[in-house]
């Protein structure tokens, strides 16, 4: 294998909408080769990210730590997440704060709101709601100044910041302003989910959906795929069309929990459904813009 061949394998992998095990094996081999040949931390981050998406957090941490040795800010952020959520075992908030704060000092917005979260919850540092609000409001003002630029970039951290600012506004009773922020963030997260299978984005979408419908009633005549995060909490049936063909998703109560049936397949949870449901070879979440005529039938 040459460097150019390995790079071609990586580029081909990222064009796939639903890569299989063989595709992942090939790109892993290619990235391992590129790391050995170039010592470029970008390739370490790519491989760490692939393992993170596959929830192999030990290997993800290995490659993030390699990249952090080259002072890669993204690696510091990712290591913060690994320790914050205890992805490889026990949580370590001291290490998480250390990595997040290092990345924040380098201007990383993601790390900044995670530092804010730690002040909010009193994790490693003393709880300081005023400090949390100060950091989030500062980030929000930065996004407001360049809102049109950020709105064209779904992988900016605007959704994460708007989610937190929306919570602050909702707590202050400013419901309309909070809803506006949630609804501005949601399409950007949908585009992320369409383009990538990263579970963290699905978590953000689930949270945004819950917060929207905590503040307003759902109009079931105007729903889309991601509104199912709310609808499927209780037994119901939802029908929709794709390319003129009907499909049905049903939430069924079973032993005190809700399981999901989509067409002829069953899924243990709502999260499982959004991660794995497909039409043909395509994940349902990649097709969300092409699904239409949703109809809800409550049981």
N, C-alpha and C positions, 0 to 999 in steps of 0.2 A: 504493500500500500504506500502511496505517496501522499504528501500533504494536500495536493490538489484533489486527489481521489477521495481522501477523507472529508475534505470540505464539501465536495459534491454530494457525498452521502448525507451529510448534515443538512444541506440545503434541500435535498429531495425529501428528507424526513419531515422538515417543517412545512412542506407543502401538502402533506397528507392530512385529511380531515379526521381520520379515525385509524391511526397507526396500530398495527398488530404486534405480536410478540417478536416476530422475526425482524420487523422494522426497528423496534427498540434495541434488539441485540446488535444490529448492524451499526446504528448510530452510537451506541455505547462503545463499541470497538473503535469506531472512527474517532470519537472524542478522546478516548484513552491514548490513542496513537498521537493525536494532535497535542495533547498535554505533554507527553513524553518528548516530542520533537521540538516544541516551541516554548514550553514553560509559560504560556500565555494564560493569565488568570481568567480571561473571558471564557476559555474552553473549560476551565475548572468550574466556573459558575454555571455554564450550560449543562455539564454533566451532573453537577450537584442539583440543579433544578429538575432534571429528568428524574433523578432518584427521589426528589422531594414529591413530585407529582405522583410517583408510584408508591408513595408513603414508605419508602425504604430510607428512613431518616438517619440511620447510622452511616450509610454510604453518603447521603447528602451532606452530613456534617463533615465527613472526611474531606470532601472536595471543597466545601466552603472554608474549612480551616486552612487548606492549602492556599486558596485564593487570598485569605486574610493575611497570610504571611507576606503577600505582595502588596499589602495595604489597599486591598480592593474594598471600597466602601460598601458595595452591594453584599459582599461576603459578611461584613460586620453586621449588616442589617439581618441577613438570613440566619446567622448564628444567634442573634438576639431572639428571633422567632423560635428557633429550636429550643433554646433554654427557657423562654417565656412560657411556651406551651408544653414543655417537658416531652418533646417529640421522641427523644431517645431514652426516656425513663423518667426520673424525677425532675421536677421543675427546679430551676435555679435562678431566682429573680435577681440575685446580685450579678451573676454573669450576664443575664439578659439586659439589665440596666447598663452595665459596662459597655456592651456591644452597641446597644441602641444609642447611648449618649455619644460614643465615639463617632458613629455614623451621623448623628444629628449635628455635631460640631463641624462635619464636612458638608453640611447643607442638605442632608437627605430628609425630605419631607415625611416619608414613611416612618423613619426613625423618630422624627419629632413628635408625631401624634402617638407613637407607642410610648415614648417618654411621658407624654401627657397622660396616657392611660394609667401608667404606673403611679403618677401623682394622684390621679383620681381615686384609685383603689388602695393606695397605701402599700404598694408592693415594693419591698426593699427600702424605699424611701417613705417618709411619713406622709399620710394622706393630706393633700393640699388642693381642695376644690378650686381655690382661686388661681393656683398655678396651672391646673388643668385648663380652666377656662381661658386664661391668658394665652397659653400656647395655641389652643384651638382657634381662638378668635384671630390671633396673628396669622395663622395659616389660612383661615377663611378669607381674610382681607387680601392676602397675596393672590389667592385664586380668583377673587372678585376682580382684581385689577387686570388680570389676563384671562378673563372667563371665556372669551371667544376662542382664544388659542387652545385653552385646556379642553373645551367642549369638542374639539376636533381630534382629541387624543385620548382614547378610552383607557390607555394604560397610564395616564397621569393619575395622581392620587386624589383628584377632585372628589370621586365618590366617597372615599374614606373620610375626607375632611368634611364634606357636606353631611354625611351620616352623623358625625359627632356634633357638628354645629346645629343640625336639625334637632338633635336631642336637647341641646341647651335651649334652643328657642321653644321647643314644646314644653319644657319644664317651666319656662317663663310665661306660658300661656299664649305664645305667638304661633298658634296652630297653622294658620295660612302660610306663614313664612317657612315653617318647618316642612309642610307638605311640598311647597315649591322646591325646596332643596332636595328632598327625597326623590321627587319626580324628575328633577334634572339629573340626578345621579344614576337613576335606574337604567335608562337606555345605554349609558356608557358601560355599565356592568354587563348588560345583555350582550353587547358587542364583544366584550372580553370572553364571555362564556362561549359565544359562537366560535371564536377563533382559537380557544384553548380549553383544555379539559381541567384546568386547575381548580381544585375543590374549594380553595379559599374564596374565589369569586362567586361560586354558588352559595357559600355561606353569607357573603355580603348581600346577594340578591334576596336570599331568604329573610335576612334581617330587615332590609329596606321594605320588602313586601309586608312584613308583619307590622312595621311602624306606620306605613301608609294606612293600612286598614284598621289600625288602632285609633286613627284620627278621623277616618271617614268610612262610610258604608260602601260596599262594593256594588257597582252597577254590573250585574251579570250579563247584560246585553253588550258590554264593551270590555271584554276581557281578552287576554292573550295567554300564552303558555306559562309565563312566570307567575301569573295570578293563581295557578294551581298550587303554589306553595301554601296559600291560605285556604283555598277551597278543599284540598284533599286532607285537611286536618280532621274532617268529619266525613261520615259515609255520604257519598254522592256519585253521580255519573256525569262525565263531561264528554261531549262529542265534538269533533271538529273535522275539517277537510284538509287534505293535502293533495294537490294536483288532481282535484275532483274526487278523490277517494275518501270515504269516511273512516275515521278512527275513533276509538273510545277508550277513555281512561276511567277507572272506577276505584273509589276508596271503599274498602270493606272492613268492618270491625271484626276482629278475630282475637279471642282471648284477651280482651281489654285493650288491644292495640289496633292501629289502623294499618292494613296492608294494601298494596296498590296492584291493580291489574291493568295492564295496557295491552290492548288487542288480546293476544293469547298468552302473554307472559305475565308472571307475578314478580313483584318487588317487595322486599321486606319493609321498607320505609319510604317516605317521601324523598329523602336524600338519595336512597338507592335508585329510585325511579329517575330522578334528574341526572344521576351519574351515568346510568346504563341504558335507558330506554332508547330504542332505535326504530327508524323506519328504513327498511332495507339495510344498507351498509352505513347509513349516516345517523349519528347521534341526533336525537330529537332536538337538543339544545342548539345544534348547528342550523336547524331548519326553522327556528322560531318565527322568522319573518315571513315564511311561506305557508304558515298554518293559518286557517281562517274559518269563519262561521262557527265560532265556539257556541255551544248550547249546554246549559247546565240543567240537570234533573236531580233535585235533592231527593233523598230517600226518606 
